[in-house]
Amino acid sequence: MQPYSLTLTHNELLVILRLFGVESMNGLTAAPLAGLDERQVAERLNGGEATLVSRGLLQHQDDDTAILDDALLAFVGASVFPDAILLVSETRRDGTNIPVYFNAATALMVEHVSPRPGIYVFTHIPDSALLRQRVRMIAQGILGEAPAPAEHAVSIGDQDLADVLAQVRANDQAGAMQLLEQAGWPQAAIRPFVADLATATIVTGVAATGLRDADQPDSQSIMIVRGATACWLIDQHAAGDPAMLRVRAVDGQTCLESLQALAEPLAKTLGA
């Protein structure tokens, strides 16, 4: 049985967010209506409200109280106010990027994604098994036949890595290699890593927990660079300076398991 999904247009989602008392959510810009005049804002919100009513997802009582469909209320509510969240994002070689969000609250987990501009799909994830399956499907580009990696294990500061990525995006591989030399990388690791960055699919995973209750929410992140040479797994050291990252050449299965491990706190939040 396929999990239950609910599709909303941009204008419909904006109406619902207004009813929740917020302007935006993950996957939208901070101010989705910025730059529009009062008339344009009213047209969008009125249009979104009209289609929600016609679809039976919104009703108005005699006292003008708005009543949302139960599934709609639950799905968007869990996505706007999650206890824990996992973002899995694949950046392709042409620069396109489609982020997928998994939002967990007690007894409810929802995936939401925008498969094309102006369309938002919310899907119920009933258990951790489906969550792991969905993560695997999103990251399927890092699977398949991967060459046996050389044994590279090096460290880099997060800002240095950002600078290297910027040089590669600017088609300056020589500049990127120079930055890695300055960071103390051996030549045997520099050349294959930069070459893979220039052509690779990059998968990023970010997980955060304690978003409602904790004073300091806990977060973890990894980056996977799937190139012709190897899968490069970039993650945070278990101890030490949080700004320092470790970079390892590993196989695709190790990368996948590391990505799926980020989903475990969401499963605990769900209680599945």
C-alpha positions in Angstrom: 0.0 0.0 0.0 1.3 3.4 -1.0 1.7 5.9 1.9 -0.9 8.7 2.0 0.2 11.9 0.2 -1.2 15.4 0.0 -0.3 17.9 -2.7 -0.6 21.6 -2.3 0.1 24.6 -4.6 2.2 27.5 -3.4 -0.8 29.7 -2.8 -2.6 27.0 -0.8 0.4 26.5 1.4 0.7 30.2 2.0 -2.9 30.3 3.2 -2.3 27.4 5.6 0.9 29.0 7.0 -1.0 32.1 7.7 -3.6 30.1 9.7 -0.7 28.6 11.7 0.6 32.1 12.4 3.9 31.8 10.5 5.1 33.3 7.2 7.4 30.5 6.0 8.8 27.0 6.6 11.6 24.8 5.5 11.7 24.6 1.7 10.4 28.2 1.2 12.2 31.5 1.2 12.1 33.4 4.5 9.5 35.8 3.1 7.6 34.1 0.3 5.4 37.2 -0.4 8.2 39.7 -0.3 8.1 42.2 -3.2 4.4 41.9 -3.8 2.0 44.8 -3.2 -1.1 44.5 -1.1 -3.3 43.7 -4.0 -1.0 40.9 -5.3 -0.8 39.4 -1.8 -4.6 39.4 -1.5 -5.0 37.8 -5.0 -2.6 34.9 -4.1 -4.1 34.3 -0.7 -7.7 34.5 -2.0 -6.9 32.2 -4.8 -5.2 29.7 -2.5 -8.2 29.8 -0.1 -10.7 29.3 -2.9 -9.0 26.1 -4.1 -8.6 24.7 -0.6 -12.3 25.2 -0.1 -13.2 23.6 -3.4 -11.0 20.6 -2.6 -12.8 20.2 0.8 -9.6 20.9 2.7 -10.8 24.1 4.3 -14.2 25.1 5.7 -15.5 28.3 7.2 -18.0 28.2 10.1 -20.7 30.8 10.6 -18.5 32.7 13.0 -15.8 32.8 10.2 -13.7 30.2 12.0 -11.5 28.3 9.6 -11.4 24.5 9.9 -8.7 22.6 8.2 -8.9 19.0 7.0 -7.4 16.7 9.7 -4.7 15.2 7.5 -3.7 18.6 6.2 -3.6 20.0 9.7 -1.4 17.2 10.9 1.0 17.0 7.9 1.7 20.7 7.6 1.7 21.2 11.4 4.4 18.5 11.8 6.4 20.1 9.1 6.2 23.6 10.5 6.7 22.7 14.1 8.8 19.4 14.1 10.6 17.9 17.1 13.3 16.6 14.8 14.2 17.1 11.1 16.3 15.4 8.5 17.3 17.1 5.3 18.7 15.0 2.4 19.7 17.0 -0.6 21.3 15.9 -3.9 23.2 18.5 -5.9 23.7 17.3 -9.5 26.4 18.1 -11.9 24.3 20.7 -13.7 23.8 22.6 -10.4 20.2 21.6 -9.8 19.2 20.7 -6.3 16.0 19.2 -4.8 16.0 19.1 -1.0 13.8 16.5 0.7 12.7 17.1 4.3 11.7 14.6 6.9 9.9 16.1 9.8 9.2 14.1 13.0 6.9 14.8 15.9 5.6 12.4 18.5 3.6 9.6 16.7 3.9 11.4 13.3 6.5 11.7 10.6 6.1 13.5 7.3 8.2 13.9 4.2 7.9 17.0 2.2 9.4 18.0 -1.1 8.8 20.4 -4.0 9.1 18.2 -7.1 8.6 21.3 -9.4 8.1 25.0 -8.8 4.9 25.9 -6.9 4.0 22.3 -6.0 4.6 20.8 -2.5 4.0 17.2 -1.7 3.5 16.0 1.9 3.8 12.2 2.5 3.1 10.2 5.7 6.1 8.1 6.8 4.5 5.6 9.2 7.7 3.9 10.4 11.5 3.8 10.4 11.6 1.1 7.8 10.0 3.4 5.2 12.2 6.3 6.3 15.3 4.2 5.6 13.9 3.1 2.3 13.1 6.7 1.3 16.6 7.8 2.2 18.1 5.0 0.2 16.0 6.0 -2.8 17.0 9.6 -2.6 20.7 8.7 -2.4 20.6 5.9 -5.0 23.1 7.9 -7.0 25.9 7.0 -4.5 25.2 3.3 -4.8 26.1 1.0 -7.7 29.6 -0.1 -8.8 32.2 2.1 -7.1 35.9 1.6 -7.6 37.9 0.3 -4.6 39.0 3.5 -2.9 42.6 4.3 -1.9 43.1 4.7 1.8 42.7 8.4 2.2 41.8 9.9 5.5 42.5 13.6 6.0 41.1 16.6 7.9 40.0 20.1 6.8 38.4 23.1 8.4 34.8 23.7 7.4 35.6 27.2 6.0 38.6 25.8 4.0 36.3 23.2 2.5 33.8 25.9 1.6 36.6 27.8 -0.2 37.7 24.6 -2.0 34.2 24.0 -3.2 33.9 27.7 -4.4 37.1 27.3 -6.4 35.9 24.1 -8.1 32.6 25.8 -8.9 34.6 28.6 -10.5 36.4 26.0 -12.6 39.7 26.7 -10.9 40.9 23.3 -10.0 44.5 24.5 -9.6 43.3 27.0 -7.0 41.4 24.3 -5.2 44.5 22.1 -5.1 46.6 24.9 -3.8 44.2 25.5 -0.9 44.3 21.8 0.0 48.1 21.9 -0.1 48.1 24.8 2.3 45.8 22.7 4.5 48.5 20.0 4.7 46.9 17.4 2.5 49.1 14.9 0.7 49.3 15.1 -3.1 47.9 11.5 -3.3 44.6 12.7 -1.9 44.5 16.2 -3.4 44.3 15.3 -7.1 41.6 12.6 -6.9 39.5 14.6 -4.5 39.5 17.8 -6.6 38.9 15.8 -9.8 35.9 14.1 -8.2 34.5 17.4 -6.9 34.5 18.8 -10.4 32.3 16.0 -11.8 30.6 14.4 -8.8 27.0 14.2 -7.5 27.1 15.6 -4.0 24.6 14.4 -1.4 24.2 16.3 1.8 22.5 15.1 5.0 21.6 17.4 8.0 19.8 16.1 11.0 18.6 18.2 14.0 16.8 17.1 17.2 15.4 18.8 20.2 13.9 21.6 18.1 10.9 22.1 20.4 12.2 21.4 23.9 16.0 21.7 24.0 17.7 25.0 24.8 20.5 23.8 22.5 19.2 21.6 19.7 21.6 18.9 18.6 22.6 18.7 15.0 24.8 16.4 12.8 25.7 16.7 9.2 27.6 14.7 6.5 28.5 15.4 2.8 29.0 12.6 0.3 31.0 13.3 -2.9 30.3 10.5 -5.4 33.0 10.7 -8.0 34.8 8.5 -10.5 37.6 7.8 -8.1 35.6 7.0 -4.9 32.9 8.0 -2.5 34.3 10.7 -0.3 32.6 10.8 3.1 32.9 14.2 4.9 31.7 14.3 8.5 32.4 15.8 11.9 35.0 14.4 14.2 33.4 12.5 17.2 35.5 14.8 19.5 37.6 17.9 19.3 37.1 21.1 17.3 33.5 21.0 15.8 34.8 23.2 12.9 37.2 20.5 11.8 35.9 17.9 9.4 37.3 14.5 8.4 37.4 13.4 4.8 37.6 9.7 3.9 37.6 7.8 0.7 35.2 4.9 1.3 32.8 2.7 -0.6 29.2 3.6 -1.5 27.6 1.3 1.1 29.5 3.0 3.9 28.3 6.4 2.6 24.7 5.1 2.5 24.9 3.7 6.1 26.3 7.0 7.3 23.4 8.8 5.7 20.8 6.4 7.1 22.4 6.7 10.6 21.3 10.4 10.5 17.7 9.2 10.4 17.9 7.2 13.6 17.0 10.2 15.9 13.9 10.8 13.9 12.8 7.2 14.3 13.3 7.6 18.1 11.2 10.7 18.1 8.5 8.9 16.2 8.7 6.0 18.6 8.8 3.5 15.7 
